[in-house]
């Protein structure tokens, strides 16, 4: 099967590189199929219209921050229409709430840690068209030389903040709108949800089944072979599409996550499963060439 990476972030959210730079890196890495899935932002889809993608297969994508009850998770949307009005409105509403949340962050950084974000800096953050969140503020502090790197802000400041404004969409709402935009909804890196809440995804999968989820990201740079096998078993049981991607952000944000690295221990090289999400999102005439040599189908 051709190489793929369906979970990449650009400068339109918290990634380090522009879409043009990402495409060049994909070509160097020999990755054939890709999706840029920026956080709560679909600007990359329009930007990709002007990028030379010759030789590559591109799937429009997004990663939406969601919640259901006490759980927070990320849902990937693939093959979406960036002109869909409901999708645009959802992301615009989320951006407004994120701006309110950013003001909370700025205020609490001052009150709890004596860190001052100037009025001019605050106005630039609020006016930005791109995704602005904790990572953006951490990068600002890093650039100013107040902290050594972005992770320092998360470890020493952000986890102590008491933020009241929700910056997420409801799970059912996000999946419904992804579907209305012609897309497929996929649960991103389930291992993150499991570790955050001390659960197994199998135990709580009912919330995703009820929300009409389409698939699960079984391959991810956070997943070991054991995780991959467990998620594949779940996908088979629930008749889910499977997906995979690195969650690449660049060398600054996640230096150990490289383009095309879609497992923690390189186990995808030993157990390479047919990517059913790809088969749903591209021209069917290309499938034979893409899947040639695959042995295991979902």
N, C-alpha and C positions, 0 to 999 in steps of 0.2 A: 504493500500500500504506500501511496505517496505520503510524505511527511506533512504534518499539520500542526497548527497551534491556534486554538479557537478561544483563547483567553489572554488578550493583550491590552495594555493600557497606554494611551498616548498623552500628550500634553493637554488635550482637551479635558482630562480629569487629573489624576495624580501620577501620570507617567512622565518619564524624563524626555522622551523623544517625540518629534512631530510625526505625522502619518507618513510623510515622505521618507523620513529617516528610518522608520520602522520597515517600510517596504524594501528599502535597500538592504537592511540587515537580514530580512527574510531571504532575499536572493542569495546573500553571502552564505547563510546557514543552510541553504538548500531546502527550505520549507516551501511547500507548494500550495497548501490550503490554509487560509487564516481568517480570523475575525478580530476586529478591534472592538473591545467591549468596555467602553469607558463608563465610569461610575455616574449613573443618573444623568447621562449626557449623550446626545446622538449627533453632535456636530461633526464627528469623524466621518459619518456616513456621507454627508454632503462634500466634505473635504476630499474624500476618496475619489470623487467623480473626476477630479483634475489630476490624479496621480497615475503614472504609468504602471499598470499592473500586468503588463504582458508576461505571459508564462505562469501567472499565479491565478488561483481561484479565491475570490473574496466573498465572504458571507457577512452582510451587515449585522452589527450586534450592539448590545447595550448590557450593562450590569446594573440592576435596580436594587437599592437598599430597601428591604422589606421587614415587616414584623407580623407575628401572629401570636396573640397572647403574650406570654413572657419571653418568647423566642424572637431573636432577630437573625436574619439570614440574607444572603444575596441571591437574586434570581437573574440568570442570564437569559436574554431574549435574542433569538437568532432569526435571520431572514425577515427582519422587520421593515416596514415601510416608514421611512423617516418623515414623511409628509402626513402621517396619520394625526388628525387633530386631537384625538383623545390622548394619544401618547405624548404629543407636544405639551398639552395642558398639564398632564400629570407631572412631567419633568419640570415645567415652569413653576408649578405649585411647590414642588419639592425644593427648588432653588430658593424660593421666597422663605420657606421654613429654615433652610440651611443658613440663609443670611441672618435670620433672627437668632439661630443657634450660634453662629459665629460671633455675634455681638455678645452673647452670654459668655462664650469662651474668652473673648478679649477682656470683658469686665472681670471675670473671675481670675484670669492670669494676673491682672493688676492687684486685685484684692488679696489673693492668697499667696502670690509669689513676688509681687512688686515688679512684674514685667509689664512694660508699657508698650502698647501698639499705638502709634501716633494717629491723630485724626486723619492725616493725609494717607497713611498706610491703610487705615480702616476704610476710607472712601474708595480707594483703589480695589480693595477686596470686594466691596459691595457692588461695585460697578462692573466687575469682571464678567465676561460672557461665559467663560469656562467654569467648570466645577471648582468650587472653593469649599474647603473643609479643613479639618484638623491638620492634614498633611500640608496644605498650602501655608497655614500659619506656622507650622514647624519649619518649613523651608525658609520662610521669611526670617525666623529667629536664627536659623543656621547661617543664612546669608549675612546677617548682621553680626555674626560671630559670637552670639550670646550662648549658643549651645554647639556641641561638636558635630551633631548629625540629627536628622529628623527623628530617629528612634528615641533619642534622648528625651524629646518632648513628650512622647507617649509614655515612656517609663517613669518620668519624674514629675510631669505636670498633668497631662490630660486625664490620666486615670483617677486623679483626685478631684476632678471637677464634678459639680452637681448640676447637670444640664437638664432643663425642664422642657425645652422645645423639641418635639419629635421631628426627626429629619428623614423619616422613612415613609414608605407607602404600605398600605395593608396588603398582605399576601394575595388575597383573592382579587383585589383591585388590580394589582400589577399584572397578574397572570391573565386576567380577563382582557386587559388593554393590550398586552403582548399578542394575544390571540386576535383581537380586533385589528391589530396592525399587520396581520398575516403571518405572525411569527410563532415560534416554538419556545416554550418556557422551560428552563433547565435549572435545577438546583446546583449552585456553585459550591465547590470545595466543601462537601458535607462534613469532612473531618473538623473544620473550624467550628461548626455548629455543635458537634459532639463534644469537643474539648471545652468550649465555652460553658456549656450547660451540664456537662457530665452525663450525657445520655448517648445511646446508640440510635442512629437514624432509623433503624428498623422499628424501634419502640414508639417513635412519634410520627412515623410516616403518614399516618392517617390525616394529619393536617394538610399535607401536600396532596394526597389523593383527593381529599374533599375540595381542594382549591383547583383541581384539574391540571396538575403539573404534567408536562410532557416527557421530561427526561431528567437525568442525573449526570453530573460531571464525575465519571469514575476515575479518569486520569487527571491528575493535577500534581504540581511540584511538591505539594504537601503530603501526597498519598504514597504509602508503601505498597508492596505487592500484596500484603495481607489485606490492606484497605481496599485495593482494587478488586480483589477476588470477592470480598464481602459486598461491595457495592454492585458488582456485576450480578451476583446472586439476587440482590434486591431488585435490580433492573429486570431480570428475567421473571421474577415472581410477580412484579407489578406491571409488566409489559411496557417498560419505559424505553425511550430513546437513550442512547449513551453518548457522552461527549467527553472532550478532553482538551486541556490547555495548560500553559505554564503559569499564568497569572503574572506575566512579565511586566515590570514597571521601569526597569533600567537599573544601572549600577548603583545609583545613589539610594533609592528607596528599598530595593530588594537585591542586593549585590550577588546573592547566591542563586537567584532564579534567572536562568538563561532562556532565551527564545528556544522553543522546541523541547524544553525539559518538562515533560508531562508526567513525571513520577519522582518521588523522593529518592529512590534507589535505582533509577534507570531500568525498572522492571518492565517498562513498556517494550523494551527490546526483546524480552523473553516471552511476554504474553501480549501479543498485539491483536486487539479485537477490532472487528469491523465497526466503524464509526457511523452509527445509524443516523445521527443528526445531520451528518454531511449528505447522506443519501436523500434526505428530505429537502435540502436547501439548494441543491445545484442541478444543473441540466442533466437529465437522466442519461443522455448519450455519453457523458463523461465517466459514468460509474464503472464500467468494465475496466477501463485503464486505471482508475484510482484504486480499485479493490483487487486487482490482479495479484494472486499469490496469497490472499487472506485464507485462513483455514477455519476460523471460528466465527460463526454468525450469531447474532442475538435473536 
